[in-house]
Amino acid sequence: MSKQMTFMLACAVVLSALVPGVAGYLSARWEAIESAERNLHALEARLHLRQARDAHPVSYPAPCLRTPIIPRTHQVPATALGDHRRWLRDLPGWVPEGVLQELDSVG
């Protein structure tokens, strides 16, 4: 047998083993992808069913006639707080004197 014939037979043997192996591998991967896709669609369907079952209406059956009044904080007049000069004496020492004089002039 010639070298060319031996090479051709060796290539045929390698290809006869390689082609079915690659085809089997690719078909198994394709089936795994299709199975994962089917599982995903089943999970999505279950999720949509659960969301539809747990859904509640967003609006009330009767329309709102007016907006409720939001209570505001009540501001106490400064005179109700007592003598502010007493507070000026009790302020800590780190407060600058200019601030104390401004507060004294305001009150």
N, CA, C and O atoms as a MOPAC input file, in Angstrom:
PM7 MOZYME 1SCF
protein

 N      0.84400 1    -1.17600 1     0.00000 1
 C      0.00000 1     0.00000 1     0.00000 1
 C      0.88400 1     1.23200 1     0.00000 1
 O      1.96000 1     1.27200 1     0.59700 1
 N      0.38600 1     2.21000 1    -0.68400 1
 C      1.16900 1     3.43500 1    -0.78400 1
 C      0.89100 1     4.33300 1     0.42400 1
 O     -0.08200 1     4.14700 1     1.15600 1
 N      1.75700 1     5.28400 1     0.60000 1
 C      1.61000 1     6.22000 1     1.71800 1
 C      0.33000 1     7.03200 1     1.57800 1
 O     -0.32700 1     7.35800 1     2.56700 1
 N     -0.01100 1     7.35000 1     0.34600 1
 C     -1.21600 1     8.13900 1     0.10900 1
 C     -2.45000 1     7.34000 1     0.49900 1
 O     -3.37100 1     7.89300 1     1.10000 1
 N     -2.48900 1     6.06800 1     0.17700 1
 C     -3.63300 1     5.22200 1     0.51300 1
 C     -3.70800 1     5.03400 1     2.02800 1
 O     -4.80300 1     5.03000 1     2.59200 1
 N     -2.58300 1     4.88200 1     2.68300 1
 C     -2.55700 1     4.72200 1     4.13900 1
 C     -3.06300 1     5.99500 1     4.81900 1
 O     -3.83400 1     5.92000 1     5.77500 1
 N     -2.64500 1     7.12600 1     4.34600 1
 C     -3.10200 1     8.40000 1     4.89900 1
 C     -4.61000 1     8.55600 1     4.71600 1
 O     -5.30600 1     8.99100 1     5.63400 1
 N     -5.11400 1     8.20400 1     3.53500 1
 C     -6.54000 1     8.32400 1     3.26200 1
 C     -7.33500 1     7.39400 1     4.16600 1
 O     -8.38700 1     7.79600 1     4.66400 1
 N     -6.88500 1     6.19100 1     4.39300 1
 C     -7.58500 1     5.25800 1     5.27500 1
 C     -7.53300 1     5.74300 1     6.72700 1
 O     -8.52000 1     5.61400 1     7.45200 1
 N     -6.41400 1     6.29200 1     7.15400 1
 C     -6.30200 1     6.81900 1     8.51800 1
 C     -7.25600 1     8.00100 1     8.72200 1
 O     -7.89300 1     8.10700 1     9.77100 1
 N     -7.35700 1     8.87300 1     7.74700 1
 C     -8.30100 1    10.00900 1     7.82800 1
 C     -9.73800 1     9.51200 1     7.86900 1
 O    -10.55400 1    10.06100 1     8.60900 1
 N    -10.06300 1     8.48700 1     7.09300 1
 C    -11.41300 1     7.94000 1     7.07600 1
 C    -11.76400 1     7.32800 1     8.42500 1
 O    -12.88800 1     7.48600 1     8.90100 1
 N    -10.81700 1     6.63100 1     9.04400 1
 C    -11.07200 1     6.02500 1    10.35900 1
 C    -11.27800 1     7.11000 1    11.41000 1
 O    -12.19400 1     7.01200 1    12.22600 1
 N    -10.44100 1     8.14000 1    11.40000 1
 C    -10.57800 1     9.23700 1    12.36700 1
 C    -11.89600 1     9.95900 1    12.16100 1
 O    -12.60100 1    10.24900 1    13.12700 1
 N    -12.23400 1    10.24900 1    10.92500 1
 C    -13.50400 1    10.94300 1    10.65700 1
 C    -14.70200 1    10.07400 1    11.00200 1
 O    -15.72300 1    10.58800 1    11.45800 1
 N    -14.59500 1     8.76000 1    10.79200 1
 C    -15.72700 1     7.88200 1    11.11300 1
 C    -15.97400 1     7.84300 1    12.62000 1
 O    -17.09500 1     7.56300 1    13.04600 1
 N    -14.97600 1     8.11100 1    13.42100 1
 C    -15.17600 1     8.16900 1    14.86500 1
 C    -15.52900 1     9.58800 1    15.32400 1
 O    -16.29500 1     9.77500 1    16.26900 1
 N    -14.97200 1    10.55300 1    14.65500 1
 C    -15.14000 1    11.94400 1    15.07200 1
 C    -16.51800 1    12.50500 1    14.71400 1
 O    -17.13400 1    13.18600 1    15.53400 1
 N    -17.00300 1    12.23600 1    13.52400 1
 C    -18.27200 1    12.80800 1    13.06300 1
 C    -19.44000 1    12.35200 1    13.93300 1
 O    -20.20300 1    13.20600 1    14.38500 1
 N    -19.62400 1    11.05900 1    14.19500 1
 C    -20.74000 1    10.67600 1    15.06800 1
 C    -20.58700 1    11.20800 1    16.49800 1
 O    -21.58300 1    11.52600 1    17.14900 1
 N    -19.35600 1    11.30500 1    16.98400 1
 C    -19.14900 1    11.84400 1    18.33400 1
 C    -19.54000 1    13.30500 1    18.42800 1
 O    -20.21200 1    13.71700 1    19.37400 1
 N    -19.12200 1    14.08100 1    17.45600 1
 C    -19.48400 1    15.50100 1    17.44200 1
 C    -20.99000 1    15.66300 1    17.25300 1
 O    -21.61000 1    16.51500 1    17.89000 1
 N    -21.58000 1    14.84600 1    16.37600 1
 C    -23.02600 1    14.92700 1    16.15900 1
 C    -23.78900 1    14.56000 1    17.42600 1
 O    -24.78900 1    15.20400 1    17.74200 1
 N    -23.34400 1    13.54400 1    18.15600 1
 C    -23.98900 1    13.16200 1    19.41200 1
 C    -23.85800 1    14.25000 1    20.46500 1
 O    -24.81500 1    14.54400 1    21.18100 1
 N    -22.67400 1    14.84800 1    20.55900 1
 C    -22.44700 1    15.92400 1    21.51700 1
 C    -23.36000 1    17.11400 1    21.21700 1
 O    -24.00500 1    17.65500 1    22.11500 1
 N    -23.40700 1    17.51500 1    19.93900 1
 C    -24.23300 1    18.67700 1    19.57800 1
 C    -25.71900 1    18.40500 1    19.78000 1
 O    -26.45700 1    19.29000 1    20.21400 1
 N    -26.16600 1    17.18900 1    19.47100 1
 C    -27.59000 1    16.88500 1    19.66900 1
 C    -27.93900 1    16.85700 1    21.16100 1
 O    -29.02800 1    17.27900 1    21.55100 1
 N    -27.00700 1    16.35600 1    22.00400 1
 C    -27.25800 1    16.36200 1    23.45400 1
 C    -27.32200 1    17.79000 1    23.98200 1
 O    -28.17500 1    18.10400 1    24.81200 1
 N    -26.43500 1    18.65200 1    23.51500 1
 C    -26.47600 1    20.05600 1    23.94000 1
 C    -27.77000 1    20.72600 1    23.48900 1
 O    -28.36700 1    21.50000 1    24.23800 1
 N    -28.20200 1    20.42700 1    22.26300 1
 C    -29.43300 1    21.01200 1    21.73900 1
 C    -30.63200 1    20.56700 1    22.56700 1
 O    -31.51200 1    21.37500 1    22.86600 1
 N    -30.67500 1    19.28300 1    22.94200 1
 C    -31.77200 1    18.78900 1    23.77600 1
 C    -31.74300 1    19.42600 1    25.16000 1
 O    -32.80000 1    19.72000 1    25.71900 1
 N    -30.56700 1    19.64500 1    25.72000 1
 C    -30.46100 1    20.29400 1    27.02700 1
 C    -30.97400 1    21.73200 1    26.96300 1
 O    -31.64200 1    22.20300 1    27.88400 1
 N    -30.66000 1    22.41400 1    25.88400 1
 C    -31.14100 1    23.79400 1    25.71900 1
 C    -32.65800 1    23.80700 1    25.57700 1
 O    -33.32800 1    24.64700 1    26.17700 1
 N    -33.20800 1    22.87900 1    24.78600 1
 C    -34.66700 1    22.81700 1    24.62500 1
 C    -35.35300 1    22.45900 1    25.93800 1
 O    -36.41900 1    22.99500 1    26.24200 1
 N    -34.76500 1    21.56900 1    26.71300 1
 C    -35.33700 1    21.20300 1    28.00800 1
 C    -35.31800 1    22.39100 1    28.96300 1
 O    -36.29700 1    22.63500 1    29.66800 1
 N    -34.22100 1    23.12500 1    28.99300 1
 C    -34.14000 1    24.31400 1    29.84700 1
 C    -35.15300 1    25.36600 1    29.41700 1
 O    -35.74000 1    26.05200 1    30.25300 1
 N    -35.35300 1    25.48700 1    28.11200 1
 C    -36.33400 1    26.45600 1    27.61300 1
 C    -37.75400 1    26.04500 1    28.01200 1
 O    -38.56000 1    26.89200 1    28.39500 1
 N    -38.05900 1    24.75100 1    27.92400 1
 C    -39.38500 1    24.27700 1    28.35200 1
 C    -39.59200 1    24.51300 1    29.84300 1
 O    -40.67000 1    24.93700 1    30.26100 1
 N    -38.56600 1    24.24200 1    30.64800 1
 C    -38.68000 1    24.48100 1    32.09300 1
 C    -38.87500 1    25.96000 1    32.39600 1
 O    -39.64500 1    26.32300 1    33.28500 1
 N    -38.17600 1    26.80500 1    31.65700 1
 C    -38.32500 1    28.24700 1    31.85400 1
 C    -39.73600 1    28.70600 1    31.52100 1
 O    -40.31700 1    29.50200 1    32.25900 1
 N    -40.29200 1    28.21700 1    30.42200 1
 C    -41.65900 1    28.59900 1    30.04500 1
 C    -42.66500 1    28.09400 1    31.08100 1
 O    -43.64100 1    28.78300 1    31.38000 1
 N    -42.43700 1    26.90300 1    31.62700 1
 C    -43.33800 1    26.38200 1    32.65100 1
 C    -43.26800 1    27.22800 1    33.92000 1
 O    -44.29500 1    27.52500 1    34.53000 1
 N    -42.05400 1    27.61400 1    34.31500 1
 C    -41.91500 1    28.47000 1    35.49600 1
 C    -42.53000 1    29.84700 1    35.27900 1
 O    -43.15200 1    30.40000 1    36.18700 1
 N    -42.36000 1    30.40500 1    34.07600 1
 C    -42.98000 1    31.70400 1    33.77400 1
 C    -44.49500 1    31.60000 1    33.83300 1
 O    -45.15700 1    32.50100 1    34.34800 1
 N    -45.05100 1    30.51100 1    33.31100 1
 C    -46.51100 1    30.33300 1    33.34300 1
 C    -46.99800 1    30.22400 1    34.78400 1
 O    -48.02800 1    30.79900 1    35.13700 1
 N    -46.25800 1    29.48300 1    35.62200 1
 C    -46.65800 1    29.37400 1    37.02900 1
 C    -46.56600 1    30.71700 1    37.73300 1
 O    -47.42400 1    31.05200 1    38.55100 1
 N    -45.52600 1    31.49200 1    37.41800 1
 C    -45.37600 1    32.80600 1    38.02400 1
 C    -46.50300 1    33.74000 1    37.61100 1
 O    -47.06200 1    34.44400 1    38.45200 1
 N    -46.84300 1    33.75500 1    36.32500 1
 C    -47.93700 1    34.61500 1    35.85700 1
 C    -49.26000 1    34.19300 1    36.47700 1
 O    -50.08600 1    35.04100 1    36.81200 1
 N    -49.46800 1    32.89400 1    36.63100 1
 C    -50.70100 1    32.40700 1    37.25400 1
 C    -50.75900 1    32.84400 1    38.71000 1
 O    -51.81000 1    33.27500 1    39.18400 1
 N    -49.64700 1    32.74000 1    39.42300 1
 C    -49.61600 1    33.15000 1    40.82900 1
 C    -49.82200 1    34.65400 1    40.95600 1
 O    -50.53400 1    35.10300 1    41.85400 1
 N    -49.21300 1    35.43600 1    40.07400 1
 C    -49.39300 1    36.89100 1    40.12700 1
 C    -50.83400 1    37.26900 1    39.80200 1
 O    -51.38900 1    38.18300 1    40.41200 1
 N    -51.43300 1    36.58200 1    38.86100 1
 C    -52.82600 1    36.88500 1    38.51800 1
 C    -53.76000 1    36.51100 1    39.66000 1
 O    -54.76000 1    37.19100 1    39.89100 1
 N    -53.44300 1    35.43800 1    40.37600 1
 C    -54.29100 1    35.01400 1    41.48400 1
 C    -54.14800 1    35.96100 1    42.66200 1
 O    -55.12600 1    36.22000 1    43.36400 1
 N    -52.95200 1    36.48300 1    42.89400 1
 C    -52.71500 1    37.37000 1    44.02800 1
 C    -52.98000 1    38.83100 1    43.71900 1
 O    -52.83300 1    39.67600 1    44.60200 1
 N    -53.36400 1    39.15100 1    42.50300 1
 C    -53.56700 1    40.55000 1    42.11400 1
 C    -54.81900 1    41.10200 1    42.78400 1
 O    -55.83600 1    40.41900 1    42.90300 1
 N    -54.72000 1    42.33800 1    43.21300 1
 C    -55.84700 1    43.03200 1    43.82500 1
 C    -56.12800 1    44.29100 1    43.02100 1
 O    -55.21600 1    44.85000 1    42.41200 1
 N    -57.37600 1    44.74400 1    43.00900 1
 C    -57.65900 1    45.97100 1    42.26500 1
 C    -56.91600 1    47.15800 1    42.86800 1
 O    -56.76000 1    47.26300 1    44.08500 1
 N    -56.47200 1    48.03000 1    42.00800 1
 C    -55.67900 1    49.17600 1    42.44600 1
 C    -56.56500 1    50.29400 1    42.97500 1
 O    -56.21100 1    50.95100 1    43.95300 1
 N    -57.69800 1    50.51400 1    42.35000 1
 C    -58.55300 1    51.63000 1    42.74300 1
 C    -59.70400 1    51.14500 1    43.61800 1
 O    -60.04500 1    49.96200 1    43.63200 1
 N    -60.27400 1    52.06400 1    44.32400 1
 C    -61.43400 1    51.76700 1    45.15900 1
 C    -62.68900 1    51.77800 1    44.29100 1
 O    -62.70300 1    52.40100 1    43.22900 1
 N    -63.74600 1    51.09000 1    44.73600 1
 C    -64.95600 1    51.06600 1    43.91400 1
 C    -65.63900 1    52.43600 1    43.80300 1
 O    -66.30700 1    52.70500 1    42.80500 1
 N    -65.48200 1    53.30000 1    44.80600 1
 C    -66.10800 1    54.62400 1    44.76200 1
 C    -65.03100 1    55.67500 1    44.50600 1
 O    -63.92100 1    55.55600 1    45.02400 1
 N    -65.34100 1    56.69600 1    43.71900 1
 C    -64.33200 1    57.73600 1    43.46200 1
 C    -64.11500 1    58.60500 1    44.70500 1
 O    -65.00700 1    58.73600 1    45.54300 1
 N    -62.95300 1    59.18200 1    44.81000 1
 C    -62.64400 1    60.09900 1    45.90400 1
 C    -63.33200 1    61.43200 1    45.61300 1
 O    -63.22800 1    61.97000 1    44.51000 1
 N    -64.02700 1    61.95000 1    46.60600 1
 C    -64.73500 1    63.20300 1    46.40100 1
 C    -63.85300 1    64.40100 1    46.71100 1
 O    -63.92500 1    65.41600 1    46.01900 1
 N    -63.03400 1    64.29800 1    47.72500 1
 C    -62.13600 1    65.40400 1    48.05200 1
 C    -60.88800 1    64.83600 1    48.69900 1
 O    -60.88300 1    63.72800 1    49.23500 1
 N    -59.85900 1    65.60900 1    48.63500 1
 C    -58.59300 1    65.21000 1    49.23000 1
 C    -58.64900 1    65.47700 1    50.72500 1
 O    -59.05300 1    66.56800 1    51.12900 1
 N    -58.26200 1    64.52800 1    51.55500 1
 C    -58.28900 1    64.78900 1    52.99900 1
 C    -57.27300 1    65.86200 1    53.37900 1
 O    -56.22200 1    65.99900 1    52.75300 1
 N    -57.61100 1    66.60900 1    54.40800 1
 C    -56.74500 1    67.69000 1    54.87200 1
 C    -55.60500 1    67.08200 1    55.67900 1
 O    -55.82100 1    66.27400 1    56.58200 1
 N    -54.40200 1    67.48400 1    55.33900 1
 C    -53.22800 1    66.99400 1    56.05100 1
 C    -53.01500 1    67.86200 1    57.27700 1
 O    -52.89900 1    69.08000 1    57.14400 1
 N    -52.96000 1    67.27600 1    58.47200 1
 C    -52.74900 1    68.11800 1    59.66400 1
 C    -51.34900 1    68.72200 1    59.65600 1
 O    -50.36500 1    68.05800 1    59.33200 1
 N    -51.29000 1    69.97400 1    60.01200 1
 C    -49.99700 1    70.67400 1    60.05500 1
 C    -49.53000 1    70.75600 1    61.51000 1
 O    -50.33300 1    70.71300 1    62.44200 1
 N    -48.25100 1    70.87000 1    61.67200 1
 C    -47.73200 1    70.99700 1    63.02900 1
 C    -48.11300 1    72.36200 1    63.58400 1
 O    -48.06500 1    73.37200 1    62.88300 1
 N    -48.48200 1    72.37000 1    64.82100 1
 C    -48.88700 1    73.62000 1    65.46300 1
 C    -47.65000 1    74.33900 1    65.97500 1
 O    -46.85600 1    73.77000 1    66.72500 1
 N    -47.48900 1    75.59400 1    65.56300 1
 C    -46.33900 1    76.36900 1    66.00500 1
 C    -46.70200 1    77.12600 1    67.27600 1
 O    -47.71500 1    77.82300 1    67.33500 1
 N    -45.87600 1    76.98000 1    68.26500 1
 C    -46.11100 1    77.62100 1    69.55000 1
 C    -45.51100 1    79.02600 1    69.50600 1
 O    -44.37300 1    79.19500 1    69.06800 1
 N    -46.26200 1    80.03600 1    69.95300 1
 C    -45.68900 1    81.38500 1    69.97300 1
 C    -44.50800 1    81.44900 1    70.94600 1
 O    -44.45000 1    80.71200 1    71.93000 1
 N    -43.57800 1    82.34100 1    70.64600 1
 C    -42.35000 1    82.44400 1    71.44000 1
 C    -42.63600 1    82.84200 1    72.87800 1
 O    -41.88800 1    82.47200 1    73.78300 1
 N    -43.69700 1    83.58100 1    73.09800 1
 C    -44.00400 1    84.00900 1    74.46900 1
 C    -44.43800 1    82.83200 1    75.33100 1
 O    -44.29100 1    82.87600 1    76.55200 1
 N    -44.95800 1    81.80300 1    74.72900 1
 C    -45.39200 1    80.64200 1    75.50100 1
 C    -44.21000 1    79.80800 1    75.97200 1
 O    -44.35900 1    78.96000 1    76.85200 1
 N    -43.06200 1    80.03600 1    75.40500 1
 C    -41.89000 1    79.25700 1    75.78500 1
 C    -41.21200 1    79.79500 1    77.04600 1
 O    -40.31100 1    79.15400 1    77.58700 1
 N    -41.62300 1    80.92200 1    77.49700 1
 C    -41.03800 1    81.48200 1    78.70900 1
 C    -39.97800 1    82.52000 1    78.37800 1
 O    -39.86000 1    82.97400 1    77.24000 1
 N    -39.22200 1    82.87900 1    79.37900 1
 C    -38.19800 1    83.91000 1    79.23700 1
 C    -36.98900 1    83.32600 1    78.51200 1
 O    -36.34300 1    82.40000 1    79.00200 1
 N    -36.69100 1    83.88600 1    77.33000 1
 C    -35.57500 1    83.36800 1    76.55200 1
 C    -34.23000 1    83.82100 1    77.10600 1
 O    -33.20200 1    83.23500 1    76.76800 1
 N    -34.21500 1    84.84000 1    77.94000 1
 C    -32.95400 1    85.30000 1    78.51400 1
 C    -32.37700 1    84.24900 1    79.46000 1
 O    -31.16100 1    84.13700 1    79.61500 1
 N    -33.25800 1    83.49000 1    80.08400 1
 C    -32.79000 1    82.42000 1    80.95600 1
 C    -32.03900 1    81.37400 1    80.12500 1
 O    -31.04600 1    80.80700 1    80.57800 1
 N    -32.52100 1    81.13100 1    78.91600 1
 C    -31.85600 1    80.17100 1    78.02800 1
 C    -30.48500 1    80.68100 1    77.61800 1
 O    -29.53600 1    79.91100 1    77.47100 1
 N    -30.39700 1    82.01300 1    77.43200 1
 C    -29.11900 1    82.58900 1    77.01900 1
 C    -28.04800 1    82.37300 1    78.08300 1
 O    -26.87800 1    82.16900 1    77.75800 1
 N    -28.44100 1    82.41800 1    79.33600 1
 C    -27.46800 1    82.19400 1    80.40100 1
 C    -27.03200 1    80.73300 1    80.45800 1
 O    -25.89400 1    80.43700 1    80.82200 1
 N    -27.93500 1    79.81700 1    80.09900 1
 C    -27.65300 1    78.38700 1    80.21800 1
 C    -26.97000 1    77.80100 1    78.99200 1
 O    -26.70200 1    76.60000 1    78.96300 1
 N    -26.67700 1    78.61400 1    77.97300 1
 C    -26.01600 1    78.09300 1    76.77200 1
 C    -24.59400 1    77.69400 1    77.09100 1
 O    -23.96400 1    78.30700 1    77.95300 1
 N    -24.06400 1    76.67200 1    76.41000 1
 C    -22.68100 1    76.24500 1    76.67300 1
 C    -21.67700 1    77.31600 1    76.28700 1
 O    -21.99500 1    78.24800 1    75.54900 1
 N    -20.46200 1    77.17100 1    76.79600 1
 C    -19.43000 1    78.17100 1    76.59000 1
 C    -18.88300 1    78.22200 1    75.17400 1
 O    -18.24900 1    79.21300 1    74.81300 1
 N    -19.09600 1    77.21300 1    74.36800 1
 C    -18.54100 1    77.21400 1    73.02200 1
 C    -19.34900 1    78.05100 1    72.04600 1
 O    -18.91500 1    78.25500 1    70.91200 1
 N    -20.53500 1    78.55100 1    72.46300 1
 C    -21.34300 1    79.40300 1    71.58400 1
 C    -20.70300 1    80.78600 1    71.54800 1
 O    -20.44100 1    81.36000 1    72.60500 1
 N    -20.43900 1    81.34800 1    70.34100 1
 C    -19.79000 1    82.66800 1    70.25200 1
 C    -20.64700 1    83.77000 1    70.86200 1
 O    -21.87400 1    83.68100 1    70.88900 1
 N    -19.98200 1    84.80200 1    71.34700 1
 C    -20.68800 1    85.90400 1    72.00300 1
 C    -21.54700 1    86.69600 1    71.03900 1
 O    -22.59300 1    87.20800 1    71.43700 1
 N    -21.13700 1    86.81600 1    69.77700 1
 C    -21.92500 1    87.56100 1    68.79900 1
 C    -23.30200 1    86.95200 1    68.60000 1
 O    -24.28500 1    87.66700 1    68.40400 1
 N    -23.36700 1    85.64300 1    68.65100 1
 C    -24.65700 1    84.96100 1    68.50400 1
 C    -25.52800 1    85.27300 1    69.70500 1
 O    -26.72800 1    85.50700 1    69.56200 1
 N    -24.93100 1    85.27700 1    70.89000 1
 C    -25.69900 1    85.58500 1    72.11300 1
 C    -26.24800 1    86.99900 1    72.06400 1
 O    -27.38700 1    87.22800 1    72.47000 1
 N    -25.46500 1    87.95200 1    71.57600 1
 C    -25.93400 1    89.33900 1    71.49800 1
 C    -27.04400 1    89.47400 1    70.46400 1
 O    -27.99100 1    90.23400 1    70.66500 1
 N    -26.93300 1    88.73000 1    69.34100 1
 C    -28.00900 1    88.77400 1    68.33800 1
 C    -29.30100 1    88.22200 1    68.90800 1
 O    -30.37600 1    88.79000 1    68.71100 1
 N    -29.18400 1    87.10400 1    69.62100 1
 C    -30.38800 1    86.52600 1    70.22100 1
 C    -30.99400 1    87.45100 1    71.26600 1
 O    -32.21600 1    87.54300 1    71.38200 1
 N    -30.16700 1    88.12000 1    72.00600 1
 C    -30.66300 1    89.03800 1    73.04000 1
 C    -31.34900 1    90.23600 1    72.39500 1
 O    -32.35700 1    90.71700 1    72.91400 1
 N    -30.82500 1    90.72900 1    71.27100 1
 C    -31.43100 1    91.89000 1    70.61200 1
 C    -32.73900 1    91.54000 1    69.92000 1
 O    -33.61900 1    92.39200 1    69.79000 1
 N    -32.87700 1    90.29500 1    69.47600 1
 C    -34.11700 1    89.88600 1    68.81800 1
 C    -35.24500 1    89.81600 1    69.81400 1
 O    -36.35900 1    90.24600 1    69.51400 1
 N    -34.98500 1    89.28400 1    70.99300 1
 C    -36.03900 1    89.06300 1    71.99500 1
 C    -36.29400 1    90.30500 1    72.72700 1
 O    -37.14600 1    90.33400 1    73.61500 1

